[in-house]
Amino acid sequence: GQQLNQSPQSMFIQEGEDVSMNCTSSSIFNTWLWYKQDPGEGPVLLIALYKAGELTSNGRLTAQFGITRKDSFLNISASIPSDVGIYFCAGPPSNNNDMRFGAGTRLTVKP
Amino acid sequence: NAGVMQNPRHLVRRRGQEARLRCSPMKGHSHVYWYRQLPEEGLKFMVYLQKENIIDESGMPKERFSAEFPKEGPSILRIQQVVRGDSAAYFCASSPLRGGTEAFFGQGTRLTVV
């Protein structure tokens, strides 16, 4: 249905490495949102994507809205320790006005 | 510009008591979403409200849970006769537009049922 499948579930990387995570759905999405959640805090919006094929950057973060409108990916370049956290993809399916979340990718960065 | 405000941040209730969680959306936002998060898990959709209307409550348990977003005042998530399994972090998000575009989150209410 409107499930968002996010992968990988977790990543353990060395400081300085690049990171890539993605989100797929069987439904078409009009908007893709990427959030980061630090421990004990609410999710914070990182990047919002509104058009198929759109590629948007926010500092070391780059996200793309897939051409099929059923997927999106997030890249983090040159990771640093403060990148640690849980990254969620989210969006409203085109046939629904709710906002659904992926299960999250837990990122650990080793100094 | 104040962000989304949730209170209390932490709430402890005994089994059988009622829990009331409040969410004040950002100024100008008339759409509110509630989510529940268990430790080490993702965000599970509960309910989507617009001022004075429940748009979608498909993620909310049919018993003991209710939500409202009155014309004036914050959105309230109410849990009656709490049980240990209700212990979780509850987050709300607000958006200016239908569809959750650029929804912003509060810091959550951590409910502990003892």
Interface residues (C-beta under 8 A of the other chain):
Chain A: N30 T31 L33 Y35 E41 G42 P43 V44 L45 A48 Y50 I86 F88 A90 G91 P92 N96 N97 D98 M99 R100 F101 G102 A103 G104
Chain B: V4 Q6 Y33 Y35 E41 G42 L43 K44 F45 Y48 I55 D56 S58 F91 A93 S95 R98 G99 G100 T101 E102 A103 F104 F105 G106 Q107 G108
